[in-house]
Structure formats: structure tokens, C-alpha cells
Amino acid sequence: MLPAMRRIASFIVLALVLAACGGDGDPADPVELGVPEGRACSDALSLPSEGQDHIEVGQRTTFATDPPMSGPHWGPPGGPVPAGIHNQAFPDEATVHNLEHGHVIVHHNGLPPEVLEEIEAIVRADPVQMLVVSRPTMPWVLAFTAWTVAQVCDEVPDDLIEMLRTFVREHRDNAPESVP
């Protein structure tokens, strides 16, 4: 089977599985994000919402994806995290609140400093609803998330800046409570 057909078949199977489960994104059934063989990054993948309930600050939950794309999250003061560039990780329950508000999150894990500087320059130039955070526990070197959407990379793509700009243009401010 050709690689493109395998990807399409994989997405169809995933859609059928989610539909059979009622599409509720039950965190007991995690969804593995993945990069197709021979590529640096996946395409952007959309999944049904896992909900948007506020939970008590400090309460932890399990998400269907890593990094999460939606789901229960902390209300103030636990989230959202202030937009901008952060050199630390935050609890998912805090950053999912950012997603609910229409933010795009750039998660990184072991990026070369010069690549991180390029990403930070893009975010400084267009900081509205943008968040850059370290995510040392994820299996990817890079992931972009927005409400119910993720794109992950095993390695830094040649077209990183264009890919980031496209993801932001297509997915920022597209969430249940989009507010800057």
C-alpha cells in the first residue's frame, strides 16, 4: 500500500473508532499521535473535543493525547497560563485553558537553541494568543496544539517557520471561548 494511502486508511480507522466510541474522547482510550514514515512532521490532526469543564485547581486529569488538545482544565487562578514565551513546563490542566481561549501552543523538547530562537522570534512578532512552553516528557521534539488540533514533529522540518505560520493562521482563535 502506498504511504499516502496508508495515512488516509489510518485516519479513516481512527475516525471510525472515535465514532464507535461516541466521539467523546474518553481519556481511558488514549490516541497516539504519530509522524508518517519518511517525514519530519505529521499533518495537523483534528479530534473531537474531550470537553471543556473547569475542574478544581490542583485536581489532575488524564488526556487522550500527548500533548492534550482539549478537555477538563483549571479555571483561574490555575489557568490559563499568561501568553508568551516560557522556559518551563506547566501542568496540562493549566495550558488546556489556553487552548479553550483560542491560543496556539508551541511545545518543545530538546530543540537546538538556534531553532528555538527562530520560533521565539515569530511569537514575539505576533504574540496574541501564542504560548511557547517546554515539554520534556513528550516523545516529540516539537508539537503545535490548538483547540482539538495537533501537529507533531520527530525532527525539525526544513519548512518549520512556514509550517508554524500556517498552523497559527488556520487554528488560532478557533475555540469555544476565543479571547485574546
N, C-alpha and C positions, 0 to 999 in steps of 0.2 A: 504494500500500500504506500502511495506517495506520502511524504511528510506533511504536506498541506492537507491531504485527505485525512490523515491520522489526527491532526489537530482538530479539524472540523468534527470528526467522529467523536473525539474526546469531549468536545464542548456539547455535542448533542447528548451523549451519555450523561454528562453532568447535569444538563438541563432536565432530562428525563428523571434522574434520581431525585433532584430537588422537587420536581413536580409531584412525584410519587410520595414524597415526604410532606406534601402540603406547602412546600416552599417556605417553611418557617425558619430556615437557617438554624435548626436545633444544634446548639454547640456540642451536643453529645456525638454528633456526626461531623467531625472536622472535614474541611475541604482543603485538599493540598493544592496550593498554588504551584505552578511549575513553569519552567522555561523549556520550550521545544528544543530538541536535539539540534546542534549546529547553530544555535542563535545565542546572542548575549542576553536578550530580554524576551519576556512574554509580550503578547499583545495585552491591552487593557482588558480585564475580565470583570464583568458585572455579575453580581449575585443578588438574590432577594435580600431585603433588609432583615436583620436579626432583631429589629425593634429599636425603640429609642427611649425606653423608660429610664427615668432617673432613679438611681439607687443611692443608698446612704454612703456618704464619703467614708472610705475605708473598706467598704464591702467589696469583695473581689468576685469576678465572674469569669466564665470561660467563653472564649470566642471561637467561631468556626474556622477563622483564618488567622494566619500569622504573616504580616500584621493584620489587625482587625480592620473591617470596612464599615461596620455598623454594630449596633447592639446596646445593651444596658450600659449606662455610664453615670459618672458622678456629676451632680449639679454643683453650683457654686457653694463653697469656695474651692472644691476639689477639682473642678474643671469648668470651662475649658482652660487650656494652657495658653499663656499670652503668645500671640503670633510673633514670629521672628525666628532667629537662629539660636539654637540651644546646643551646647556641647555635652548634653546629658540625656539619659533616657527618662521617660515618665511612665507612670502606670497607664496601661491601656484604657482604664476606666476614665482617666482624665483626658487623653487625646481623642477618644471617640467622641467626646463632647464637641471638640473642634470640628470633626467631620460632620456632625449633625448641623453645625453652623455654616457649612459650605466651604470649609478650609480644605486645602490640599496639603498633605503631609509628605515630606521627603524624609524617609528613614534611611540611615546609612550604617554600614557595618564594615569597617576596615578599608574604607576608600583611601586612595592615595591623597595626601594633603592638597596637591595641585587640583585634583578633581573636585574635592570638597570646596575649595576656594572658588572654582567656577560656578558651582551650584549656589554658594552663598552670594556671589555677585548678582546672579539672576534674581534671587529672593530680595536682596537689598534694593534692587532697581524696581521691583514690583512686589512690595511686602504685604499687600492686602490679602487677608485670608490665607497666608502662607506660613508654614511651620517646618523647620528643619530640626530633626532630632536624631540622636544616636540610638541605635537599636542593636546592641551587641549580641542579643540572643537569637536574632532571626538568621535563617540559613542563607539569605541573600546579601550581596554587597550593597544593593540599592533597591528600594521599593518606593513607589509613589502610591498614595492612597487618597481617595475622596469618598464621599458617602456611597457605599455599595460598589465601589470600583477599586481595583488594584492592578498595578503593573510591577513586575519584579524582574530583577536582573542578577544573573550569576556572575557577570563580569561587566566592566564599564563599556557601554556601546560607543562606537565611533560617533554616532549622531546624538549623544547624550543631551546637549543643550536644546536641540530641536525637539527631541522626544519629551523633555521636561516642559518646554513651552507649549507643545501640542496637548499634553496631558492637562496642564493648567487651563488652557483655552477651552478644552472640551468638558472639564469636570468641576472647575471651581465655581462656587456659588450655585451649586445644584444639589440642594439638600433640603430636608424638611423645615429647618429653621435657619435658612441662609441669612446671616447678618455679618457685616464686616467686623 
